[in-house]
Amino acid sequence: MLPSSGGQPPNPRTLDTVKHANETPGTEQPWAELGLKQDEYERIREILGRRPTGAELAMYSVMWSEHCSYKSSKVHLRQFGEKAPDNDALLVGIGENAGVVDVGQGYAVTFKVESHNHPSYIEPYQGAATGVGGIVRDILAMGARPVAVMDPLRFGAADHPDTKRVLPGVVAGIGGYGNCLGLPNIGGEVVFDPCYQGNPLVNALCVGVMKHEDIHLAKASGAGNKVILYGARTGGDGIGGVSVLASETFDSTGPSRRPAVQVGDPFQEKLLIECTLEIFREDLVTGIQDLGGAGLSCATSELASAGSGGMRVELDTVPLRDSSLSPEEILMSESQERMCAIVEPGKVDRFLEICEKWDVIATVIGEVTDGDRLEIFWHGDQIVDVPPRTVAHEGPVYQRPYERPSWQDELQADDAGRLPRPGTPEELREQVLKVVASPNQASKSWVTDQYDRFVQGNTVLAQPEDSGMVRVDEETGLGVAVATDGNGRYAKLDPYAGAQLALAESYRNVAAAGATPLAISNCLNFGSPEDPAVMWQFAEATRGLADGCLALGTPVTGGNVSLYNQTGETAIHPTPVVAVLGVIDDVARRTPIGFASEGHLLYLLGDTREELGGSAWSQVIHDHLGGLPPRVDLEREKLLAEILVSASRDGMVDAAHDLSDGGLVQALVESSLRGGKGARVVVPDGLDPFVFLFSESAGRAVVAVPRSEEVRFTDMCGARGLPAARIGVVDGASLEIQGQFSLPLSELRRAHEETIPALLA
């Protein structure tokens, strides 16, 4: 524990000031306990020309942590800039709190996905809740009103006792915080796999809307401008929180260090949101930054680093919940619901008036200087004097060794196509029911029913649709759709292809709803970067994602890297989660997944091949992972998306559902149950019924076409060269695969909906 000041003006003989650091170069410091390596500590001494003070050491330790500095991933993440496609819609890219894209009519949308994995394992409710709160403030800091959230989640085996501890707490935290904020939760994922046992993934996404002129950036410019900290008081919760906690692996009994997980207050955050939006409307700030990971260390150093001058901060003016906090603890605290703004002197009074109106504590803690240093004082004594870029942007950069693991060839050679298949229609029917009822394919309504999906009145589509969609403009119907996807099983088999499959599925989900994909955010969840096999997975996945975004024309606007996701020597599957955002001119033209009108014709778009590696069928029926994942054809994905968007816009389809986990049969079941209508389906000549139903070939969708639109739709597909096979009709109250079996919707609904409640009872 760092020394505490006790909340009183310190004794000059014991306070570690810059002057004292100069006079005592040989003082031993707890750099290792703070997560720094010896060479990193030596580099800090070299930068400063002396040993760091305790406060400086605290700042560098959190800002140079893996979570904040991306020191193991930077060399690979550069590809997202180097291979970025030309895209006129991109307004703000990588490097800010969140990316911003132009969606037309003067509107801009900002979105980002981040992780809160380790805190959510230790304290599921608060870990997940503060993950939502943190991503919402990132969006707010860009100048936008947050309008929706999403949560891609991954847990251990569904029947494991610890899953029953973690999952309900995580879901309650997400719902409790988001519902109190009044933000609809419009999508996400819930995936179970033993690899996430002891290391669940809790990723959080937020979408915000603003006008172009309302975009704000995190920079401190203008000598004499005031630095104002506003929001909640600073407490001892979250000292070293995600910045340290997310930068180490778990051992068999948990993390070796357990810094306090942040504690969230959604009602305080709601006040902070409305207060900040009013401040934006009156144009009172020149720069703004939320306080999340690394707290004040991050906000002050990043604002100063991105600005044109330096910054002076009087740390003892920071409002505290705990008067015993030392300067180091104040700088490291990750207490929630806080923001830092740069305000011209003439606007300070009005800024403070608005904060008082919203019952938000606001304090001038410093000012921008014309120098080039970040200087922090404690009761008049200088405790920090650093070049801010060295803290915020010039941390260590590691070229971690990476190597294709020796077991990869054997894994890929273990072809799922050789597994025993159903030999009779009865066995095929039985296996369909088993897959549909499996935890990963079953209905997640037990989870999503705890989220408010329609608050604010602008939600157009939400779970279990292919993507979430919200209306941006009430008069024109302009809207945006967002989907998140990622298949760790595919990525384990081939990280390069697995990342592209995640991108392709998310891209396809957005298009299936009728929206044109524009841009992506990502959350890259991997094991320890100190393992060459894990680092190879990361390098391959990043390369695959960069190449895929270039091919699809969807730039990466930002995101998050979460490493050290493993327990002991066991890493999670490489899990790149990709969020794609798309725009739709009129949400009235969106396409849902449900089959709602009898007599509509069912068309299968794309090519079906025998591709079962990493499939739901191989996992559920044989507990098998091996072979190669489905092939990726990004040009086909672009064509499919264009067809789906055009068909939606021109009223040619009434329902559309992408094909991914579980194959065609899973999509048919979900669409039938969603719309309340069954389907009669014919297996095309020459195609094995088993492959027809369970193949997970990419680049496919099933659509319901009104008979009046059949000729127009098939002519469009034919002219564009997209395979479109008529496979059946929406009809009755059963799913009938002719010549094979029939399943009443009532039986399918029981199988699909009872699994998760029974597991968590």
URQUI-V20749 format. One record per residue. RES is the residue in one letter. PHI is phi in whole degrees, 0 to 359 (NA if undefined). NEAR is the number of other C-alpha atoms within 8 Angstrom. D_LAST is the distance of its C-alpha to the last C-alpha in whole Angstrom. Layout:
BEGIN
res & phi & near & d_last
RES & PHI & NEAR & D_LAST
RES & PHI & NEAR & D_LAST
END
This chain:
BEGIN
res & phi & near & d_last
M & NA & 2 & 41
L & 289 & 7 & 44
P & 298 & 5 & 47
S & 257 & 9 & 46
S & 276 & 11 & 48
G & 73 & 8 & 47
G & 80 & 9 & 48
Q & 256 & 5 & 51
P & 308 & 6 & 54
P & 287 & 8 & 54
N & 286 & 6 & 57
P & 305 & 5 & 59
R & 284 & 4 & 60
T & 251 & 6 & 56
L & 291 & 8 & 54
D & 274 & 10 & 54
T & 272 & 11 & 56
V & 299 & 12 & 58
K & 298 & 7 & 61
H & 295 & 9 & 60
A & 297 & 13 & 58
N & 295 & 9 & 61
E & 274 & 6 & 63
T & 230 & 7 & 61
P & 296 & 8 & 60
G & 268 & 5 & 59
T & 299 & 5 & 56
E & 288 & 4 & 53
Q & 231 & 5 & 50
P & 277 & 6 & 46
W & 295 & 12 & 46
A & 292 & 8 & 44
E & 297 & 6 & 41
L & 269 & 10 & 41
G & 91 & 9 & 40
L & 271 & 12 & 44
K & 273 & 8 & 46
Q & 299 & 8 & 49
D & 292 & 6 & 51
E & 292 & 9 & 49
Y & 298 & 10 & 50
E & 296 & 8 & 54
R & 292 & 8 & 53
I & 299 & 11 & 52
R & 299 & 11 & 56
E & 293 & 8 & 58
I & 299 & 7 & 56
L & 275 & 9 & 57
G & 72 & 6 & 60
R & 189 & 9 & 59
R & 286 & 11 & 56
P & 285 & 12 & 53
T & 288 & 12 & 53
G & 301 & 11 & 49
A & 292 & 13 & 48
E & 294 & 12 & 49
L & 298 & 10 & 48
A & 298 & 13 & 44
M & 296 & 15 & 45
Y & 297 & 10 & 46
S & 296 & 12 & 43
V & 283 & 15 & 40
M & 283 & 15 & 42
W & 264 & 14 & 43
S & 292 & 15 & 39
E & 302 & 13 & 38
H & 297 & 13 & 35
C & 265 & 11 & 38
S & 258 & 12 & 41
Y & 57 & 11 & 40
K & 293 & 12 & 43
S & 267 & 11 & 41
S & 248 & 9 & 41
K & 306 & 10 & 44
V & 296 & 9 & 46
H & 268 & 9 & 43
L & 294 & 9 & 42
R & 303 & 8 & 46
Q & 300 & 11 & 46
F & 295 & 10 & 44
G & 273 & 8 & 47
E & 293 & 6 & 50
K & 254 & 9 & 48
A & 298 & 12 & 47
P & 286 & 10 & 48
D & 292 & 6 & 50
N & 208 & 8 & 48
D & 293 & 5 & 50
A & 283 & 8 & 47
L & 285 & 13 & 46
L & 259 & 9 & 47
V & 223 & 10 & 45
G & 251 & 12 & 44
I & 300 & 10 & 43
G & 121 & 6 & 44
E & 259 & 10 & 43
N & 301 & 11 & 40
A & 199 & 17 & 39
G & 281 & 16 & 40
V & 226 & 13 & 42
V & 233 & 13 & 43
D & 278 & 12 & 45
V & 247 & 11 & 44
G & 97 & 6 & 47
Q & 60 & 4 & 48
G & 82 & 8 & 49
Y & 268 & 11 & 45
A & 233 & 13 & 43
V & 236 & 13 & 40
T & 245 & 14 & 38
F & 206 & 13 & 35
K & 195 & 16 & 34
V & 237 & 15 & 31
E & 223 & 14 & 30
S & 250 & 13 & 28
H & 218 & 14 & 26
N & 287 & 15 & 24
H & 297 & 14 & 25
P & 301 & 16 & 25
S & 286 & 16 & 21
Y & 282 & 12 & 20
I & 289 & 9 & 22
E & 223 & 9 & 21
P & 305 & 14 & 18
Y & 295 & 13 & 18
Q & 290 & 15 & 22
G & 300 & 20 & 23
A & 288 & 16 & 21
A & 299 & 16 & 23
T & 285 & 13 & 26
G & 296 & 14 & 26
V & 296 & 15 & 26
G & 300 & 15 & 29
G & 293 & 10 & 31
I & 290 & 14 & 31
V & 296 & 10 & 32
R & 291 & 11 & 35
D & 302 & 12 & 36
I & 291 & 19 & 36
L & 300 & 13 & 38
A & 296 & 14 & 40
M & 280 & 12 & 42
G & 103 & 12 & 43
A & 256 & 15 & 40
R & 275 & 11 & 38
P & 298 & 12 & 34
V & 238 & 11 & 33
A & 194 & 12 & 29
V & 230 & 15 & 27
M & 217 & 11 & 25
D & 217 & 12 & 22
P & 282 & 15 & 22
L & 236 & 12 & 19
R & 221 & 13 & 19
F & 232 & 18 & 17
G & 291 & 16 & 17
A & 307 & 11 & 15
A & 298 & 11 & 12
D & 262 & 7 & 11
H & 280 & 8 & 13
P & 304 & 6 & 11
D & 288 & 9 & 13
T & 297 & 13 & 12
K & 292 & 11 & 9
R & 278 & 8 & 12
V & 282 & 12 & 14
L & 299 & 10 & 12
P & 300 & 8 & 10
G & 293 & 10 & 14
V & 298 & 16 & 16
V & 296 & 12 & 15
A & 295 & 10 & 15
G & 294 & 14 & 18
I & 296 & 13 & 20
G & 294 & 12 & 19
G & 299 & 9 & 20
Y & 286 & 15 & 23
G & 295 & 18 & 24
N & 296 & 11 & 23
C & 293 & 10 & 26
L & 286 & 10 & 28
G & 76 & 9 & 28
L & 249 & 15 & 28
P & 290 & 16 & 26
N & 261 & 14 & 24
I & 255 & 15 & 25
G & 178 & 17 & 24
G & 138 & 12 & 23
E & 213 & 10 & 21
V & 228 & 10 & 17
V & 236 & 9 & 18
F & 245 & 12 & 17
D & 196 & 11 & 19
P & 304 & 8 & 20
C & 295 & 10 & 23
Y & 266 & 15 & 21
Q & 294 & 12 & 19
G & 83 & 11 & 21
N & 208 & 16 & 22
P & 293 & 14 & 20
L & 251 & 14 & 22
V & 240 & 15 & 22
N & 258 & 14 & 25
A & 228 & 15 & 26
L & 235 & 13 & 28
C & 224 & 16 & 30
V & 240 & 13 & 33
G & 227 & 14 & 36
V & 234 & 13 & 39
M & 203 & 12 & 43
K & 272 & 9 & 46
H & 307 & 9 & 48
E & 288 & 4 & 50
D & 267 & 9 & 47
I & 296 & 10 & 46
H & 239 & 10 & 46
L & 238 & 11 & 47
A & 269 & 13 & 46
K & 208 & 15 & 50
A & 245 & 17 & 52
S & 234 & 13 & 55
G & 92 & 11 & 58
A & 306 & 9 & 60
G & 96 & 9 & 60
N & 294 & 12 & 56
K & 269 & 14 & 54
V & 259 & 14 & 50
I & 243 & 13 & 48
L & 264 & 13 & 45
Y & 219 & 13 & 43
G & 120 & 13 & 39
A & 288 & 11 & 37
R & 290 & 11 & 39
T & 273 & 12 & 39
G & 234 & 11 & 36
G & 274 & 13 & 35
D & 287 & 12 & 32
G & 77 & 14 & 32
I & 292 & 13 & 35
G & 76 & 14 & 35
G & 335 & 17 & 32
V & 295 & 15 & 31
S & 299 & 15 & 35
V & 263 & 15 & 35
L & 299 & 14 & 31
A & 276 & 15 & 31
S & 246 & 12 & 34
E & 207 & 10 & 33
T & 274 & 13 & 31
F & 269 & 15 & 28
D & 266 & 9 & 29
S & 293 & 6 & 27
T & 249 & 5 & 26
G & 120 & 9 & 26
P & 290 & 10 & 29
S & 288 & 6 & 32
R & 238 & 5 & 32
R & 236 & 6 & 30
P & 297 & 10 & 31
A & 300 & 10 & 30
V & 289 & 14 & 27
Q & 299 & 13 & 29
V & 247 & 11 & 27
G & 261 & 12 & 27
D & 226 & 9 & 29
P & 297 & 11 & 28
F & 290 & 8 & 30
Q & 295 & 11 & 33
E & 294 & 12 & 33
K & 299 & 10 & 33
L & 297 & 11 & 36
L & 298 & 13 & 37
I & 299 & 11 & 37
E & 294 & 9 & 39
C & 299 & 12 & 41
T & 295 & 9 & 42
L & 295 & 11 & 42
E & 292 & 9 & 45
I & 298 & 12 & 47
F & 297 & 11 & 46
R & 300 & 7 & 48
E & 265 & 6 & 51
D & 54 & 6 & 51
L & 258 & 13 & 51
V & 236 & 11 & 50
T & 256 & 12 & 52
G & 196 & 14 & 49
I & 206 & 16 & 45
Q & 212 & 15 & 42
D & 278 & 11 & 39
L & 254 & 15 & 38
G & 235 & 11 & 35
G & 302 & 10 & 35
A & 74 & 20 & 38
G & 52 & 13 & 39
L & 296 & 12 & 42
S & 302 & 12 & 43
C & 288 & 14 & 42
A & 299 & 13 & 43
T & 290 & 10 & 47
S & 289 & 13 & 48
E & 289 & 14 & 46
L & 298 & 14 & 48
A & 292 & 18 & 51
S & 295 & 14 & 51
A & 276 & 9 & 51
G & 268 & 10 & 53
S & 253 & 10 & 57
G & 215 & 15 & 58
G & 251 & 16 & 56
M & 207 & 16 & 54
R & 239 & 12 & 55
V & 234 & 12 & 52
E & 260 & 13 & 52
L & 295 & 11 & 49
D & 289 & 8 & 50
T & 272 & 8 & 49
V & 294 & 11 & 46
P & 294 & 7 & 44
L & 244 & 8 & 42
R & 271 & 8 & 39
D & 228 & 8 & 40
S & 289 & 7 & 44
S & 273 & 8 & 43
L & 295 & 14 & 42
S & 279 & 12 & 45
P & 304 & 12 & 46
E & 298 & 12 & 45
E & 292 & 12 & 41
I & 298 & 12 & 42
L & 290 & 13 & 43
M & 268 & 15 & 40
S & 300 & 17 & 37
E & 248 & 16 & 35
S & 308 & 18 & 34
Q & 273 & 14 & 33
E & 59 & 14 & 34
R & 231 & 14 & 38
M & 223 & 11 & 40
C & 230 & 13 & 44
A & 237 & 13 & 47
I & 255 & 15 & 50
V & 228 & 14 & 52
E & 296 & 13 & 56
P & 306 & 8 & 58
G & 290 & 5 & 59
K & 252 & 9 & 55
V & 297 & 11 & 54
D & 300 & 7 & 55
R & 293 & 8 & 53
F & 303 & 10 & 50
L & 293 & 9 & 49
E & 298 & 8 & 50
I & 294 & 11 & 47
C & 299 & 13 & 45
E & 296 & 10 & 46
K & 302 & 7 & 45
W & 267 & 10 & 42
D & 59 & 7 & 41
V & 248 & 14 & 41
I & 292 & 10 & 43
A & 223 & 11 & 45
T & 220 & 10 & 48
V & 285 & 9 & 51
I & 250 & 13 & 50
G & 176 & 11 & 53
E & 207 & 12 & 55
V & 283 & 17 & 56
T & 247 & 12 & 59
D & 268 & 9 & 62
G & 269 & 7 & 61
D & 227 & 10 & 59
R & 238 & 11 & 57
L & 263 & 16 & 54
E & 242 & 13 & 55
I & 235 & 12 & 53
F & 239 & 14 & 54
W & 229 & 11 & 53
H & 52 & 9 & 55
G & 90 & 6 & 58
D & 263 & 7 & 58
Q & 280 & 12 & 57
I & 244 & 15 & 54
V & 220 & 13 & 53
D & 211 & 11 & 56
V & 226 & 11 & 54
P & 288 & 9 & 55
P & 298 & 14 & 52
R & 295 & 11 & 51
T & 291 & 10 & 51
V & 276 & 14 & 48
A & 272 & 14 & 46
H & 228 & 9 & 48
E & 236 & 7 & 50
G & 285 & 11 & 47
P & 299 & 8 & 47
V & 233 & 9 & 47
Y & 255 & 9 & 46
Q & 265 & 6 & 47
R & 298 & 9 & 44
P & 294 & 7 & 45
Y & 220 & 10 & 43
E & 205 & 8 & 44
R & 301 & 9 & 42
P & 295 & 8 & 40
S & 296 & 5 & 42
W & 274 & 6 & 38
Q & 296 & 9 & 38
D & 298 & 7 & 41
E & 297 & 7 & 39
L & 298 & 11 & 36
Q & 289 & 11 & 38
A & 285 & 9 & 40
D & 278 & 8 & 36
D & 293 & 11 & 36
A & 293 & 13 & 33
G & 294 & 9 & 36
R & 268 & 5 & 37
L & 290 & 8 & 33
P & 301 & 4 & 33
R & 247 & 5 & 33
P & 297 & 9 & 32
G & 262 & 6 & 35
T & 224 & 6 & 35
P & 303 & 9 & 34
E & 295 & 8 & 31
E & 294 & 9 & 30
L & 297 & 12 & 30
R & 299 & 12 & 28
E & 299 & 8 & 25
Q & 289 & 10 & 25
V & 300 & 9 & 25
L & 298 & 10 & 21
K & 295 & 10 & 20
V & 293 & 13 & 21
V & 299 & 14 & 20
A & 269 & 13 & 16
S & 291 & 11 & 16
P & 306 & 10 & 14
N & 285 & 7 & 17
Q & 262 & 13 & 19
A & 289 & 13 & 16
S & 300 & 9 & 15
K & 256 & 10 & 14
S & 297 & 7 & 14
W & 302 & 9 & 11
V & 280 & 8 & 13
T & 290 & 8 & 16
D & 291 & 7 & 16
Q & 274 & 9 & 15
Y & 255 & 12 & 19
D & 279 & 13 & 22
R & 264 & 10 & 24
F & 234 & 9 & 27
V & 301 & 10 & 28
Q & 82 & 8 & 32
G & 79 & 5 & 32
N & 249 & 9 & 33
T & 286 & 15 & 30
V & 256 & 9 & 31
L & 225 & 11 & 29
A & 210 & 13 & 25
Q & 313 & 11 & 22
P & 262 & 6 & 22
E & 293 & 10 & 26
D & 299 & 14 & 28
S & 216 & 16 & 29
G & 275 & 15 & 28
M & 222 & 13 & 32
V & 232 & 14 & 33
R & 280 & 13 & 36
V & 263 & 10 & 39
D & 232 & 8 & 42
E & 292 & 7 & 42
E & 287 & 4 & 45
T & 266 & 7 & 45
G & 84 & 12 & 42
L & 306 & 13 & 42
G & 211 & 14 & 38
V & 229 & 14 & 36
A & 240 & 15 & 34
V & 223 & 13 & 31
A & 226 & 16 & 29
T & 237 & 14 & 28
D & 210 & 14 & 27
G & 178 & 13 & 28
N & 242 & 12 & 27
G & 295 & 11 & 27
R & 292 & 10 & 27
Y & 300 & 15 & 31
A & 292 & 17 & 32
K & 294 & 11 & 31
L & 289 & 16 & 34
D & 200 & 10 & 36
P & 300 & 15 & 36
Y & 296 & 14 & 39
A & 292 & 14 & 37
G & 299 & 18 & 34
A & 294 & 15 & 35
Q & 291 & 13 & 37
L & 293 & 13 & 34
A & 297 & 14 & 32
L & 299 & 16 & 35
A & 297 & 12 & 35
E & 293 & 12 & 32
S & 295 & 14 & 32
Y & 301 & 12 & 35
R & 294 & 13 & 35
N & 297 & 13 & 32
V & 295 & 19 & 34
A & 294 & 15 & 37
A & 299 & 16 & 35
A & 279 & 17 & 34
G & 105 & 16 & 38
A & 259 & 14 & 38
T & 274 & 12 & 41
P & 299 & 12 & 39
L & 243 & 13 & 41
A & 200 & 14 & 40
I & 229 & 13 & 37
S & 234 & 15 & 35
N & 217 & 15 & 33
C & 231 & 15 & 31
L & 262 & 11 & 32
N & 257 & 13 & 29
F & 218 & 17 & 31
G & 281 & 15 & 31
S & 284 & 14 & 34
P & 290 & 12 & 37
E & 279 & 8 & 39
D & 263 & 9 & 38
P & 303 & 13 & 41
A & 292 & 10 & 38
V & 294 & 15 & 36
M & 294 & 15 & 39
W & 295 & 12 & 40
Q & 300 & 13 & 37
F & 295 & 11 & 37
A & 299 & 9 & 41
E & 293 & 10 & 40
A & 296 & 16 & 37
T & 295 & 13 & 39
R & 297 & 11 & 42
G & 297 & 13 & 40
L & 291 & 12 & 39
A & 297 & 12 & 42
D & 296 & 9 & 44
G & 294 & 11 & 42
C & 295 & 14 & 42
L & 296 & 12 & 46
A & 293 & 9 & 46
L & 271 & 9 & 43
G & 75 & 11 & 45
T & 245 & 12 & 42
P & 292 & 15 & 43
V & 279 & 14 & 40
T & 266 & 15 & 40
G & 152 & 14 & 39
G & 159 & 12 & 35
N & 203 & 10 & 34
V & 244 & 12 & 34
S & 239 & 13 & 31
L & 250 & 15 & 32
Y & 62 & 14 & 32
N & 274 & 16 & 28
Q & 200 & 14 & 28
T & 244 & 13 & 27
G & 63 & 9 & 30
E & 266 & 5 & 32
T & 261 & 7 & 29
A & 271 & 14 & 29
I & 294 & 12 & 26
H & 299 & 12 & 28
P & 302 & 14 & 30
T & 229 & 12 & 28
P & 282 & 16 & 31
V & 263 & 14 & 29
V & 244 & 14 & 31
A & 253 & 14 & 31
V & 249 & 16 & 34
L & 249 & 13 & 36
G & 230 & 14 & 38
V & 242 & 13 & 40
I & 229 & 13 & 40
D & 294 & 8 & 43
D & 214 & 10 & 42
V & 295 & 12 & 38
A & 296 & 5 & 39
R & 265 & 9 & 40
R & 296 & 12 & 36
T & 245 & 12 & 35
P & 278 & 12 & 31
I & 270 & 14 & 29
G & 284 & 13 & 29
F & 279 & 17 & 31
A & 244 & 8 & 32
S & 232 & 7 & 36
E & 295 & 10 & 37
G & 93 & 9 & 40
H & 292 & 11 & 39
L & 269 & 14 & 40
L & 261 & 13 & 38
Y & 239 & 13 & 39
L & 261 & 12 & 38
L & 260 & 13 & 40
G & 102 & 11 & 40
D & 256 & 8 & 41
T & 258 & 9 & 39
R & 240 & 7 & 39
E & 281 & 8 & 38
E & 230 & 11 & 36
L & 237 & 14 & 32
G & 297 & 15 & 32
G & 74 & 16 & 29
S & 285 & 12 & 28
A & 298 & 10 & 24
W & 300 & 11 & 26
S & 294 & 15 & 27
Q & 287 & 11 & 24
V & 286 & 10 & 22
I & 277 & 9 & 24
H & 237 & 8 & 26
D & 49 & 7 & 24
H & 238 & 8 & 27
L & 224 & 12 & 29
G & 180 & 13 & 33
G & 93 & 14 & 36
L & 247 & 12 & 36
P & 287 & 14 & 34
P & 304 & 10 & 36
R & 292 & 7 & 39
V & 251 & 9 & 40
D & 230 & 8 & 42
L & 289 & 10 & 42
E & 295 & 8 & 45
R & 296 & 8 & 43
E & 299 & 11 & 40
K & 297 & 9 & 43
L & 296 & 10 & 45
L & 302 & 14 & 41
A & 298 & 13 & 40
E & 298 & 10 & 44
I & 296 & 10 & 43
L & 297 & 13 & 40
V & 292 & 14 & 41
S & 297 & 9 & 44
A & 296 & 12 & 43
S & 293 & 15 & 41
R & 299 & 10 & 43
D & 263 & 6 & 46
G & 71 & 8 & 43
M & 272 & 13 & 43
V & 230 & 13 & 40
D & 255 & 13 & 37
A & 207 & 12 & 34
A & 209 & 16 & 34
H & 215 & 14 & 31
D & 289 & 13 & 31
L & 253 & 16 & 31
S & 209 & 10 & 29
D & 303 & 9 & 26
G & 89 & 17 & 25
G & 71 & 13 & 29
L & 298 & 14 & 30
V & 295 & 10 & 28
Q & 295 & 12 & 25
A & 295 & 13 & 27
L & 298 & 10 & 28
V & 298 & 11 & 25
E & 297 & 10 & 24
S & 291 & 12 & 27
S & 294 & 16 & 27
L & 292 & 14 & 24
R & 293 & 9 & 24
G & 268 & 10 & 28
G & 80 & 10 & 27
K & 234 & 15 & 30
G & 276 & 15 & 30
A & 209 & 15 & 33
R & 252 & 13 & 35
V & 235 & 11 & 36
V & 248 & 9 & 39
V & 285 & 11 & 39
P & 301 & 6 & 42
D & 303 & 4 & 45
G & 83 & 4 & 45
L & 249 & 8 & 41
D & 299 & 7 & 39
P & 306 & 7 & 36
F & 298 & 10 & 34
V & 296 & 12 & 35
F & 305 & 11 & 35
L & 275 & 9 & 32
F & 251 & 12 & 30
S & 303 & 16 & 33
E & 247 & 14 & 32
S & 308 & 15 & 35
A & 277 & 13 & 35
G & 70 & 14 & 38
R & 230 & 13 & 36
A & 206 & 12 & 35
V & 247 & 14 & 35
V & 230 & 13 & 36
A & 254 & 15 & 37
V & 247 & 15 & 40
P & 302 & 12 & 42
R & 302 & 8 & 45
S & 293 & 5 & 48
E & 252 & 10 & 47
E & 299 & 11 & 47
V & 297 & 7 & 50
R & 299 & 8 & 50
F & 293 & 11 & 47
T & 293 & 9 & 48
D & 298 & 8 & 51
M & 296 & 9 & 49
C & 297 & 12 & 47
G & 296 & 10 & 50
A & 295 & 7 & 53
R & 267 & 7 & 50
G & 82 & 6 & 50
L & 261 & 11 & 46
P & 302 & 9 & 45
A & 221 & 11 & 44
A & 250 & 7 & 43
R & 286 & 8 & 42
I & 242 & 12 & 39
G & 167 & 11 & 38
V & 213 & 13 & 38
V & 285 & 16 & 35
D & 191 & 11 & 35
G & 76 & 8 & 33
A & 237 & 10 & 30
S & 221 & 13 & 29
L & 261 & 15 & 29
E & 247 & 12 & 32
I & 262 & 11 & 34
Q & 300 & 10 & 37
G & 82 & 5 & 38
Q & 236 & 10 & 35
F & 194 & 10 & 32
S & 225 & 10 & 31
L & 233 & 10 & 27
P & 300 & 9 & 26
L & 300 & 12 & 24
S & 297 & 6 & 22
E & 289 & 8 & 21
L & 297 & 13 & 21
R & 295 & 9 & 19
R & 298 & 8 & 16
A & 297 & 12 & 16
H & 283 & 13 & 16
E & 257 & 13 & 13
E & 268 & 9 & 11
T & 296 & 13 & 10
I & 295 & 12 & 8
P & 303 & 9 & 6
A & 292 & 7 & 5
L & 293 & 8 & 6
L & 260 & 6 & 4
A & 297 & 4 & 0
END
